[in-house]
Structure formats: C-alpha cells, structure tokens
Amino acid sequence: MNIEVGGFFSWKEGIHMDEQVISFCTDYFFHYLLIHSPMVRLCIAEHLSGLELKTVDVINSERYPSHKDGKKYVLDITLKDHLGNLYNIEMQNGYISAAELARFQIYTMSMIDLQIQEGVQYQDMRKVHSLIIYTGNPIRNFEHLWHEVELIDGKYEKELYNGLIVMSFLQTKKMEEVSMELARSDFYQLMRLFEQEDNHKEEQTSEVAKEAVELYDRFISLEEYIYYKAIQRDRLWAESKIGEGTRKGFEQGLEKGLEQGIEQGIEKGIEQGKREENLKRACQLVKKKYKVDNLEWLKTCTSQQLDYLFDMIIDDINYDEFKKMICHYNQ
C-alpha cells in the first residue's frame, strides 16, 4: 500500500520513514536545486522575464521585516538578475487556500518593500516576478497550465503601465496543455520533472533537466539529505503532537485556573505546553545539525526566538553566528 504524507514523502506501509527517498517535488530539494544550479535559476528567470540574462543570484539568506510588530516573512527562494529584477520562486505541494493566495501576494509585495529599504527611487523600481509551481489540484477559477496575474483595469482589461508585480502560477497537473513546440524548451522540460514523481527517472534531452536530475541524485546521497528528512519528520511529528501539547497545556491551565482564575490559567497553561514542546524540538535540531551538547542557552529563549530558530536552522551558517542571531532576535 502506498501512503502519501503532506505531499512530501511517499512510502510503502510497514517501512520505516528513515528508509524512504524524499520526493523530487519537495520544497526541500527545490530549495537545494536553485541554490546549487545557476543554469536552472537562469532558465526560470529568463522564461519569466522574457529577457536574455547574464547572471541570476540567490539573495534570500536574509529575512525581510514587515508590519509594525516586526514579524519576519521568509521568502521561499528569492533571486535577483544582473539587471536588478527580483524573482520569488516557490514549490507548492499542499492545497492552495485563500490564506495561501494571500501569502503569495504578501511575499511578492515584500520584495517591492525590499527595494525601498535598499534606497531604490520609485522611478527606478525593478519588476518583481513571482512563480508558484503547484503540484496539487487546479486552483479555483484557474483551469489551465499557466496563469499570469498583473494589475489591470477590470472594466476595460487594460494592464497598468509599468506595473511592478507579475504573479505566475504553473499547475503541473495541466502539463498536457503544453504544445509540442513548447515541450522542447528547456523551461518546460524542467517543469515536466515536477509533473509526475517518476519523470526524473527517464532519459532527459535538455541540459537544464539533466543537471536537475544530477543534483537530485547528489542530494539524496548527501548528509544534508538526511538532515532535511529529519526536518520533515519533525514537521510531521509536530503536527501529530500539537494536539497533545495543547491538551496537556489545557489540563495544566485548568488546574492552575482553580487557584488563579480559569481563563488566565488555561491560556498560560496552553502557552507553556507549546513552549515546552518547541524547546524540546529546538534542542534536538540544534544538536543534530551542529553536534553540540551544551544547549542551556536555549532555555532562556523566548517563544518568538524559538520560532525564529526554526526558520534559521536550515541556513548555511556556523554555530556561533547562528547562536548570536537567535539570542539577539527581537531584543
């Protein structure tokens, strides 16, 4: 029996998760692919922009603040070409809800804010291209392979002159719409790899697709792959435990509430239960990645710092820098 979990893993019943191969379409591998393949980055950026580009670099090692509360938004993959155009590229396996659609727009608009922070004048703003590669069932009212969304005059269907934002959705379950001519292009041969899980096992004719497959083979043989699997396992574990943690917190809060007031006690107990679960997972992840045992400093972290830790844990930075960033976050 084949079992699918969250669009990330598939395995046969009775086999332990550690023995499974991570999906070609997972956001973990896609993240790895864009970081390690200038050829893939260039292929995607040229398709989105329609321009002939020299270089396309990854710039999303930073977190960009938004809103007055200082909450950080983490872009999936943010690219910048040699002309200054920005690209937000995301692999989406799960169902796209109204909340997800809102998030896509917020992430895209945050890259306009990034240019402002860098001192770019309004008249010099560069266009932002956002691409969501979606492997699930088609989005409501989006029935085709490729949908491109820009600011337009809804009444007269006129595009806004010099519009700064273009959001594109590629729905892999509609790949049959690709014409024979387009199917031979590097971009669509690359995208076809994400249509079906076994497509990458076929012989590839595009150099871009070949490199993607080679990087996948390299990825699943690396220690980094084992680490990514552990992260995903922790995701699934957290989803299964969140109800238990909330229940324990509720019980603790209820007990305290008998003495201090039920409403206040329940709220405090739930928060404490969640924090204890987060602290436990944080210690396990940091120890696994950095091979350190003395993690007493984590016990002093706030809930916000622990949340930030889960964002930062996948970044390629040394332990001292990582610890410093966590300890100084929101201070």
TIGUVO-837031 format. One record per atom (N, C-alpha, C): residue in one letter; z negated, y negated, x. Coordinates in steps of 0.05 Angstrom, whole numbers, padded with zeros to 5 digits, always signed. Atoms other than C-alpha are relative to their C-alpha. Layout:
N
AZYX/...
This chain:
331
M+00000+00024+00017/M+00000+00000+00000/M+00000-00025+00018/N-00001+00024-00015/N+00019-00068+00028/N-00017-00021-00013/I+00018+00021+00011/I-00031-00124+00019/I+00006-00026+00014/E-00005+00026-00011/E-00018-00198+00028/E-00024-00018-00005/V+00023+00018+00002/V-00074-00248+00042/V+00008-00028+00006/G-00004+00028-00005/G-00063-00322+00034/G+00026-00008+00012/G-00026+00006-00011/G+00009-00318+00056/G+00001+00001+00030/F+00001+00000-00029/F-00012-00308+00128/F+00003+00028+00012/F+00000-00027-00012/F-00023-00234+00141/F+00010+00020-00021/S-00005-00023+00018/S+00004-00170+00112/S-00007+00025+00016/W+00007-00025-00014/W-00022-00101+00129/W-00002+00023-00020/K+00002-00023+00017/K-00028-00031+00102/K-00030+00006-00006/E+00027-00005+00008/E-00090-00011+00064/E-00013+00021+00018/G+00015-00019-00017/G-00142+00023+00107/G+00002-00007+00030/I-00002+00008-00028/I-00121-00011+00172/I-00016-00025+00005/H+00017+00023-00005/H-00169-00060+00204/H+00017-00024+00007/M-00015+00024-00004/M-00147-00132+00207/M+00007-00005+00029/D-00005+00005-00028/D-00152-00135+00283/D+00025+00014+00010/E-00023-00015-00009/E-00094-00086+00288/E+00026-00011-00011/Q-00024+00010+00013/Q-00046-00129+00248/Q+00015-00021+00016/V-00017+00020-00013/V+00011-00173+00270/V+00002-00024-00017/I+00000+00025+00015/I+00009-00245+00250/I+00029-00006-00010/S-00026+00004+00013/S+00066-00266+00203/S+00016-00020+00016/F-00019+00019-00013/F+00127-00301+00233/F-00002-00028-00013/C+00000+00025+00015/C+00119-00354+00179/C-00027-00014+00000/T+00026+00013+00001/T+00046-00370+00191/T+00001-00028+00013/D+00001+00026-00012/D+00029-00442+00206/D-00010+00001+00029/Y+00009-00002-00028/Y-00006-00418+00270/Y+00023+00004+00019/F-00023-00004-00018/F+00058-00391+00301/F+00018-00024-00001/F-00018+00023+00002/F+00098-00450+00274/F-00010-00023+00018/H+00012+00020-00017/H+00049-00497+00309/H+00006+00006+00029/Y-00005-00009-00027/Y+00057-00457+00373/Y+00030-00004+00007/L-00029+00002-00005/L+00133-00456+00366/L+00009-00029+00006/L-00008+00028-00004/L+00141-00532+00360/L-00012-00012+00025/I+00012+00010-00025/I+00093-00546+00417/I+00015+00010+00024/H-00011-00013-00024/H+00128-00498+00465/H+00031+00000+00001/S-00030-00001-00001/S+00202-00507+00446/S+00012-00028-00005/P-00015+00025+00003/P+00236-00574+00459/P+00026+00004-00015/M-00025-00006+00013/M+00300-00541+00434/M-00003+00001-00030/V+00005-00001+00029/V+00270-00526+00365/V-00007-00028-00011/R+00007+00028+00009/R+00240-00596+00360/R+00025-00017-00003/L-00025+00016+00000/L+00307-00627+00377/L+00018+00007-00024/C-00017-00010+00022/C+00344-00584+00327/C-00009-00010-00027/I+00011+00009+00026/I+00298-00602+00269/I+00003-00030-00003/A-00001+00029+00001/A+00294-00676+00286/A+00029-00011-00004/E-00028+00009+00003/E+00370-00683+00292/E+00010+00005-00028/H-00008-00006+00027/H+00380-00649+00226/H-00011-00020-00020/L+00012+00018+00018/L+00331-00695+00191/L+00010-00029+00003/S-00008+00028-00005/S+00354-00760+00223/S+00030-00004-00001/G-00029+00003-00001/G+00429-00746+00228/G+00008-00014+00026/L-00005+00014-00026/L+00424-00775+00299/L+00003+00020+00022/E-00001-00016-00024/E+00442-00748+00367/E-00023-00010+00018/L+00025+00008-00013/L+00375-00749+00403/L-00001+00012+00029/K+00004-00009-00027/K+00355-00742+00476/K-00025+00018+00002/T+00026-00014-00002/T+00282-00721+00471/T-00015-00003-00026/V+00018+00001+00023/V+00232-00704+00416/V-00027+00012+00009/D+00025-00009-00011/D+00159-00700+00436/D-00021+00004-00022/V+00022-00004+00019/V+00096-00675+00401/V-00022-00021+00006/I+00020+00021-00004/I+00045-00731+00391/I-00025+00004-00016/N+00023-00002+00018/N-00006-00702+00343/N-00025+00012+00012/S+00025-00009-00012/S-00061-00687+00393/S-00023-00019-00009/E+00020+00019+00010/E-00097-00747+00362/E-00005+00004-00030/R+00006+00001+00029/R-00130-00756+00294/R+00003-00029-00008/Y-00004+00027+00009/Y-00109-00817+00255/Y-00018-00007-00023/P+00019+00007+00021/P-00164-00851+00214/P+00014-00013-00023/S-00011+00013+00024/S-00150-00872+00143/S-00024-00004-00019/H+00020+00007+00019/H-00192-00904+00089/H-00025-00011+00014/K+00023+00014-00011/K-00255-00945+00099/K-00023+00018+00008/D+00022-00018-00007/D-00300-00884+00104/D+00004+00014+00026/G-00006-00011-00026/G-00267-00865+00169/G+00008+00029+00000/K-00009-00028+00002/K-00244-00797+00144/K+00025+00004+00017/K-00023-00005-00017/K-00194-00766+00192/K+00020+00019-00014/Y-00021-00017+00009/Y-00128-00737+00170/Y+00013+00013+00024/V-00012-00014-00022/V-00098-00684+00215/V+00028+00008-00009/L-00028-00006+00007/L-00022-00681+00212/L+00007+00028+00012/D-00006-00027-00009/D+00007-00611+00218/D+00014-00001+00027/I-00014+00004-00025/I+00059-00626+00271/I+00014-00028-00002/T-00012+00027-00001/T+00078-00698+00288/T+00017-00003+00025/L-00019+00003-00022/L+00139-00712+00330/L+00010-00028+00002/K-00011+00027-00004/K+00169-00775+00359/K+00024+00003+00018/D-00024-00002-00016/D+00240-00781+00385/D+00002-00024+00019/H-00002+00021-00021/H+00264-00826+00442/H+00006-00028-00012/L-00006+00025+00014/L+00284-00880+00391/L-00025-00011-00014/G+00024+00008+00013/G+00214-00883+00362/G-00004+00010-00028/N+00002-00011+00027/N+00228-00847+00296/N-00022+00022+00000/L+00022-00019+00002/L+00170-00804+00272/L+00007+00022-00020/Y-00006-00023+00017/Y+00171-00735+00241/Y-00026+00015-00005/N+00023-00017+00008/N+00117-00697+00203/N+00012+00027-00010/I-00012-00026+00007/I+00136-00623+00201/I-00023+00019-00007/E+00022-00017+00009/E+00095-00573+00162/E+00011+00026-00012/M-00006-00026+00012/M+00099-00499+00145/M-00020+00005-00022/Q+00017-00004+00023/Q+00071-00487+00076/Q+00004+00027-00012/N-00002-00027+00012/N+00057-00416+00054/N-00012+00002-00027/G+00014-00002+00025/G+00009-00427-00003/G+00014-00016-00022/Y-00011+00014+00023/Y+00024-00454-00073/Y-00003-00030+00003/I+00000+00029-00002/I+00042-00528-00074/I-00009-00011-00027/S+00011+00012+00024/S-00002-00561-00126/S+00004-00030+00000/A-00001+00029+00001/A-00007-00633-00148/A-00015-00012+00024/A+00016+00010-00022/A-00061-00642-00095/A+00016+00002+00026/E-00016-00003-00024/E-00015-00615-00041/E+00022-00021+00002/L-00021+00020+00001/L+00041-00661-00062/L-00011-00028+00008/A+00013+00025-00007/A-00007-00719-00057/A-00006-00001+00030/R+00006-00001-00029/R-00029-00697+00012/R+00025-00004+00017/F-00025+00004-00015/F+00043-00693+00037/F+00007-00030+00002/Q-00007+00028+00001/Q+00054-00765+00015/Q-00019-00016+00017/I+00020+00014-00015/I-00011-00789+00046/I+00005+00004+00030/Y-00005-00006-00028/Y+00004-00755+00112/Y+00025-00016+00010/T-00024+00014-00007/T+00074-00786+00113/T-00006-00030+00003/M+00006+00029+00000/M+00049-00856+00097/M-00019-00007+00023/S+00018+00006-00021/S-00005-00850+00150/S+00015-00005+00026/M-00016+00005-00024/M+00050-00850+00203/M+00012-00028+00000/I-00007+00029+00001/I+00071-00919+00179/I-00024-00016+00010/D+00025+00013-00010/D-00002-00940+00190/D-00003+00004+00030/L+00002-00005-00029/L+00001-00908+00259/L+00017-00021+00015/Q-00016+00020-00013/Q+00058-00955+00278/Q-00013-00028+00000/I+00014+00026+00002/I+00018-01015+00253/I-00022-00001+00021/Q+00022-00001-00020/Q-00041-00993+00296/Q+00011-00003+00028/E-00012+00002-00027/E+00006-00989+00356/E+00012-00028+00005/G-00010+00028-00004/G+00026-01062+00345/G+00029-00004-00007/V-00028+00003+00007/V+00096-01050+00318/V+00003-00021-00022/Q-00004+00020+00020/Q+00121-01110+00279/Q+00015+00012-00024/Y-00012-00011+00024/Y+00143-01099+00207/Y+00030+00004+00002/Q-00029-00001-00002/Q+00216-01114+00222/Q+00010+00021+00019/D-00008-00020-00020/D+00215-01063+00278/D-00010+00028-00007/M+00010-00026+00008/M+00184-01005+00239/M+00022+00021+00001/R-00019-00023-00001/R+00218-00938+00251/R-00004+00018-00024/K+00001-00017+00023/K+00234-00889+00197/K-00017+00025+00005/V+00016-00024-00001/V+00187-00831+00182/V+00013+00022-00017/H-00012-00024+00014/H+00217-00763+00164/H-00021+00021-00003/S+00019-00021+00005/S+00173-00711+00133/S+00015+00025-00011/L-00013-00025+00008/L+00196-00638+00127/L-00021+00020-00007/I+00017-00021+00008/I+00158-00586+00087/I+00017+00025-00003/I-00013-00026+00003/I+00184-00515+00098/I-00018+00017-00017/Y+00017-00012+00020/Y+00159-00479+00037/Y+00010+00029-00006/T-00008-00028+00004/T+00159-00403+00031/T-00008+00012-00027/G+00009-00010+00026/G+00129-00397-00039/G+00021-00004-00021/N-00018+00003+00023/N+00160-00400-00108/N+00007-00030-00003/P-00010+00027+00002/P+00201-00463-00122/P-00020-00019-00014/I+00017+00021+00011/I+00163-00527-00137/I+00011-00008-00028/R-00008+00008+00027/R+00164-00550-00209/R+00019-00024+00002/N-00021+00020+00001/N+00227-00592-00223/N+00017-00001+00026/F-00015-00002-00024/F+00252-00575-00153/F+00013+00028+00001/E-00012-00026+00005/E+00301-00518-00166/E+00020+00009+00022/H-00020-00006-00020/H+00344-00520-00103/H-00012+00004+00028/L+00009-00005-00028/L+00341-00504-00029/L-00011-00025+00013/W+00007+00025-00014/W+00338-00576-00005/W-00004-00023-00019/H+00005+00024+00016/H+00306-00635-00039/H-00009-00022+00019/E+00006+00023-00017/E+00303-00703-00006/E-00010-00023-00017/V+00013+00019+00017/V+00256-00755-00034/V-00003-00027+00015/E+00003+00027-00011/E+00261-00830-00019/E-00008-00019-00022/L+00005+00021+00019/L+00241-00895-00052/L+00026-00009-00012/I-00024+00009+00014/I+00293-00911-00105/I-00007-00016-00024/D+00002+00014+00026/D+00304-00955-00165/D+00006+00021-00021/G-00003-00022+00019/G+00292-00904-00220/G+00020-00006-00022/K-00019+00007+00022/K+00334-00942-00272/K+00029+00001+00009/Y-00027+00002-00009/Y+00396-00954-00231/Y+00007+00020+00023/E-00003-00020-00020/E+00386-00898-00180/E+00011-00011+00026/K-00008+00013-00025/K+00393-00944-00121/K-00022+00004+00021/E+00020-00004-00021/E+00359-00928-00055/E-00010-00027+00010/L+00011+00024-00011/L+00312-00981-00026/L+00013-00005+00028/Y-00012+00007-00026/Y+00348-01016+00031/Y-00019+00002+00023/N+00016-00003-00023/N+00320-00997+00098/N-00027+00013-00006/G+00025-00014+00007/G+00268-00951+00066/G-00011+00015+00025/L+00013-00010-00024/L+00218-00925+00117/L-00008+00030-00003/I+00010-00027+00004/I+00200-00857+00086/I+00021+00018-00013/V-00017-00021+00012/V+00242-00795+00073/V-00016+00026+00001/M+00014-00026+00002/M+00207-00731+00049/M+00020+00021-00008/S-00019-00022+00006/S+00248-00667+00051/S-00015+00026-00004/F+00012-00026+00006/F+00230-00600+00021/F+00021+00021+00003/L-00019-00023-00003/L+00265-00536+00044/L-00015+00024-00011/Q+00013-00023+00014/Q+00249-00477-00002/Q+00015+00025+00008/T-00013-00023-00012/T+00263-00413+00035/T+00009+00021-00021/K-00008-00020+00020/K+00268-00372-00030/K+00027-00008-00013/K-00026+00008+00010/K+00332-00411-00045/K+00021-00001+00022/M-00018+00000-00022/M+00367-00396+00020/M+00028+00010-00007/E-00026-00009+00008/E+00424-00363-00018/E+00019-00023-00007/E-00016+00024+00006/E+00448-00434-00034/E+00015-00010+00024/V-00012+00010-00025/V+00468-00445+00039/V+00029+00010+00001/S-00028-00007-00002/S+00544-00446+00046/S+00005+00015+00026/M-00007-00015-00024/M+00579-00402+00098/M+00002-00019+00024/E-00003+00019-00022/E+00594-00463+00140/E-00027-00009+00010/L+00027+00009-00008/L+00522-00489+00139/L-00016+00023+00013/A+00016-00023-00010/A+00495-00419+00152/A+00004+00005+00030/R-00006-00004-00029/R+00527-00420+00221/R-00013-00022+00017/S+00012+00022-00016/S+00490-00484+00242/S-00026+00010+00012/D+00025-00008-00013/D+00431-00479+00289/D-00024-00004-00019/F+00023+00006+00017/F+00384-00511+00238/F-00003+00022-00021/Y+00004-00019+00021/Y+00398-00462+00182/Y-00003+00029+00010/Q+00007-00026-00012/Q+00398-00402+00228/Q-00029+00002+00008/L+00029+00002-00006/L+00329-00425+00250/L-00016+00003-00026/M+00014-00002+00025/M+00307-00434+00178/M+00001+00027-00013/R-00003-00027+00012/R+00333-00366+00158/R-00022+00019+00011/L+00021-00017-00011/L+00280-00335+00203/L-00025-00001-00017/F+00023+00003+00016/F+00228-00360+00154/F+00005+00009-00029/E-00007-00009+00027/E+00264-00333+00092/E-00013+00027-00007/Q+00012-00027+00003/Q+00242-00260+00100/Q-00015+00007+00025/E+00017-00006-00023/E+00188-00233+00146/E+00015+00016+00021/D-00014-00017-00019/D+00236-00183+00179/D+00025-00012+00012/N-00025+00012-00010/N+00293-00232+00192/N+00000-00004+00030/H+00001+00005-00029/H+00269-00245+00263/H+00005+00025+00016/K-00005-00025-00014/K+00279-00172+00280/K+00030+00006+00003/E-00029-00003-00002/E+00354-00179+00271/E+00011-00014+00024/E-00013+00013-00023/E+00402-00199+00326/E+00007-00029-00008/Q-00005+00028+00005/Q+00407-00275+00330/Q+00024-00010+00016/T-00023+00011-00014/T+00470-00314+00347/T-00004-00028+00009/S+00006+00028-00009/S+00441-00384+00353/S-00020+00000+00022/E+00018+00002-00023/E+00408-00403+00418/E-00028-00010-00009/V+00026+00010+00010/V+00354-00440+00379/V-00016+00022-00013/A+00013-00022+00013/A+00339-00380+00336/A-00009+00021+00020/K+00008-00019-00021/K+00338-00335+00397/K-00025-00009+00014/E+00024+00010-00014/E+00287-00380+00431/E-00025+00003-00018/A+00022-00003+00019/A+00244-00379+00368/A-00011+00028+00000/V+00008-00029+00001/V+00243-00303+00367/V-00014+00007+00027/E+00012-00006-00026/E+00228-00300+00442/E-00028-00011+00002/L+00027+00012+00000/L+00169-00347+00433/L-00019+00015-00018/Y+00017-00016+00018/Y+00143-00305+00375/Y-00009+00025+00015/D+00007-00024-00015/D+00145-00243+00419/D-00021-00007+00021/R+00020+00008-00021/R+00108-00281+00473/R-00027-00007-00013/F+00024+00009+00014/F+00059-00310+00423/F-00019+00024-00007/I+00017-00022+00009/I+00035-00243+00396/I-00010+00017+00023/S+00009-00015-00023/S+00025-00217+00467/S-00021-00015+00016/L+00018+00017-00014/L-00020-00274+00488/L-00028+00002-00010/E+00028+00002+00008/E-00095-00282+00487/E-00003-00021-00022/E+00001+00021+00020/E-00081-00344+00446/E+00005+00011-00028/Y-00006-00014+00025/Y-00053-00299+00391/Y-00025+00012-00012/I+00025-00013+00009/I-00119-00261+00388/I-00018-00022-00010/Y+00018+00022+00009/Y-00155-00327+00382/Y+00009-00010-00027/Y-00010+00009+00026/Y-00110-00350+00325/Y-00007+00020-00022/K+00008-00020+00020/K-00123-00284+00289/K-00029-00003-00007/A+00028+00004+00005/A-00197-00297+00297/A-00005-00024-00018/I+00002+00024+00016/I-00189-00366+00267/I+00007+00007-00029/Q-00008-00007+00027/Q-00152-00337+00207/Q-00020+00018-00013/R+00021-00018+00011/R-00204-00282+00199/R-00024-00017-00009/D+00022+00017+00008/D-00256-00337+00198/D+00006-00015-00026/R-00008+00013+00025/R-00217-00373+00144/R-00006+00018-00024/L+00004-00019+00021/L-00217-00311+00101/L-00029+00006-00005/W+00029-00005+00002/W-00290-00298+00117/W-00013-00023-00015/A+00012+00024+00012/A-00308-00369+00098/A+00005-00001-00030/E-00006+00000+00029/E-00272-00363+00031/E-00017+00021-00015/S+00015-00020+00014/S-00309-00299+00015/S-00030-00006+00000/K+00028+00006-00003/K-00376-00327+00038/K-00009-00026-00013/I+00008+00026+00010/I-00373-00396+00008/I-00016+00003-00026/G+00015-00004+00025/G-00395-00369-00060/G-00028+00010+00006/E+00027-00010-00007/E-00452-00331-00027/E-00017-00022+00011/G+00015+00022-00011/G-00473-00392+00013/G-00009-00019-00021/T+00007+00018+00021/T-00471-00435-00048/T-00022+00011-00017/R+00020-00013+00016/R-00512-00384-00087/R-00027-00001+00014/K+00025+00001-00015/K-00564-00380-00032/K-00012-00028+00000/G+00008+00028+00000/G-00566-00455-00028/G-00012-00008-00027/F+00010+00006+00027/F-00575-00459-00103/F-00028+00012-00004/E+00026-00012+00003/E-00633-00410-00101/E-00021-00015+00016/Q+00019+00015-00016/Q-00666-00447-00044/Q-00007-00027-00013/G+00003+00026+00012/G-00655-00513-00080/G-00017+00002-00026/L+00015-00003+00025/L-00683-00486-00145/L-00029+00004+00006/E+00028-00004-00007/E-00746-00462-00111/E-00013-00026+00008/K+00011+00025-00008/K-00756-00529-00078/K-00002-00020-00023/G+00000+00018+00022/G-00739-00563-00142/G-00024+00002-00018/L+00024-00003+00015/L-00800-00534-00175/L-00022-00019+00009/E+00020+00017-00011/E-00841-00577-00129/E+00010-00029+00002/Q-00009+00026-00006/Q-00797-00637-00115/Q+00019-00012-00021/G-00019+00010+00020/G-00752-00643-00176/G+00025+00018+00002/I-00021-00020+00000/I-00699-00592-00196/I+00026-00011+00010/E-00026+00011-00007/E-00638-00636-00189/E+00002-00006+00030/Q-00001+00007-00028/Q-00655-00662-00120/Q-00002+00025+00017/G+00003-00024-00015/G-00677-00594-00096/G+00025+00017+00001/I-00025-00016+00001/I-00613-00558-00118/I+00020-00012+00018/E-00020+00014-00016/E-00569-00610-00085/E-00006+00004+00030/K+00008-00003-00028/K-00608-00607-00020/K+00003+00029+00010/G-00002-00028-00007/G-00610-00531-00020/G+00028+00009+00004/I-00028-00007-00003/I-00536-00524-00031/I+00012-00011+00026/E-00010+00012-00025/E-00521-00572+00026/E-00011+00014+00024/Q+00012-00014-00022/Q-00569-00536+00072/Q+00012+00027+00004/G-00012-00027-00002/G-00539-00468+00055/G+00028-00002+00012/K-00026+00004-00011/K-00469-00494+00071/K-00001-00007+00029/R+00002+00008-00028/R-00491-00526+00135/R-00008+00023+00018/E+00007-00024-00016/E-00524-00462+00160/E+00023+00018+00004/E-00023-00017-00003/E-00461-00423+00147/E+00020-00013+00019/N-00019+00014-00018/N-00418-00476+00182/N-00010+00001+00029/L+00011-00001-00027/L-00465-00478+00242/L+00004+00028+00013/K-00004-00028-00010/K-00462-00402+00249/K+00029+00005+00009/R-00028-00004-00007/R-00386-00402+00248/R+00008-00017+00024/A-00006+00017-00022/A-00383-00461+00296/A-00008+00012+00026/C+00011-00013-00024/C-00426-00425+00347/C+00018+00024+00008/Q-00017-00023-00006/Q-00382-00363+00342/Q+00027-00008+00011/L-00027+00009-00009/L-00317-00401+00350/L-00001-00013+00028/V+00002+00013-00026/V-00340-00444+00409/V-00006+00021+00022/K+00007-00020-00019/K-00370-00384+00444/K+00025+00018+00006/K-00024-00016-00003/K-00306-00344+00433/K+00022-00014+00017/K-00021+00014-00014/K-00260-00398+00459/K-00008-00008+00029/Y+00008+00011-00026/Y-00300-00428+00517/Y-00017+00018+00017/K+00016-00020-00015/K-00341-00367+00538/K-00026-00013+00010/V+00026+00012-00007/V-00407-00407+00538/V-00022+00011-00018/D+00022-00012+00015/D-00475-00383+00515/D-00020-00022-00009/N+00020+00020+00007/N-00518-00446+00514/N+00013-00020-00020/L-00012+00017+00021/L-00498-00479+00448/L-00022-00014-00016/E+00021+00013+00014/E-00564-00512+00430/E+00009-00027-00011/W-00009+00027+00009/W-00528-00579+00424/W+00013+00001-00027/L-00013-00002+00026/L-00491-00553+00363/L-00020-00004-00023/K+00021+00002+00020/K-00557-00551+00325/K-00006-00029-00008/T+00005+00029+00005/T-00561-00627+00330/T+00023-00013-00014/C-00024+00012+00012/C-00492-00638+00300/C-00004-00004-00030/T+00000+00006+00029/T-00485-00669+00231/T+00021+00018-00014/S-00020-00015+00015/S-00445-00636+00176/S+00028-00011+00005/Q-00026+00013-00005/Q-00389-00686+00189/Q+00010+00008+00028/Q-00008-00008-00026/Q-00389-00668+00263/Q+00009+00030+00001/L-00008-00028+00001/L-00385-00594+00247/L+00027+00003-00013/D-00026+00000+00013/D-00326-00607+00200/D+00021-00008+00021/Y-00019+00009-00020/Y-00292-00645+00257/Y+00004+00021+00021/L-00003-00022-00019/L-00306-00587+00304/L+00021+00020-00008/F-00020-00020+00010/F-00265-00540+00260/F+00028-00011+00003/D-00026+00012-00005/D-00207-00589+00267/D+00008+00001+00029/M-00005+00003-00028/M-00214-00597+00342/M+00002+00026+00015/I+00003-00025-00014/I-00225-00524+00360/I+00026+00011+00009/I-00026-00011-00007/I-00151-00508+00363/I+00015-00017+00021/D-00013+00017-00020/D-00135-00566+00411/D-00004+00011+00028/D+00001-00010-00027/D-00120-00551+00483/D-00014-00020+00018/I+00016+00017-00016/I-00177-00589+00516/I-00023+00016+00013/N+00021-00014-00014/N-00232-00569+00565/N-00026-00002-00015/Y+00025-00001+00015/Y-00303-00554+00543/Y-00015-00026+00000/D+00015+00024-00002/D-00335-00617+00569/D+00011-00022-00018/E-00013+00020+00016/E-00284-00662+00535/E-00004+00006-00030/F+00004-00009+00028/F-00290-00621+00471/F-00028-00007-00010/K+00028+00006+00007/K-00366-00627+00470/K-00005-00030-00003/K+00003+00030+00001/K-00363-00702+00484/K+00012-00011-00026/M-00013+00010+00024/M-00314-00714+00427/M-00015+00007-00025/I+00015-00008+00024/I-00356-00675+00377/I-00026-00016-00002/C+00026+00014+00000/C-00422-00707+00397/C+00003-00030-00006/H-00003+00029+00005/H-00393-00778+00393/H+00015-00006-00026/Y-00015+00005+00025/Y-00355-00768+00328/Y-00019-00012-00021/N+00014+00013+00022/N-00378-00815+00273/N-00027-00012+00008/Q+00025+00011-00010/Q-00433-00844+00317/Q+00001-00030-00001/
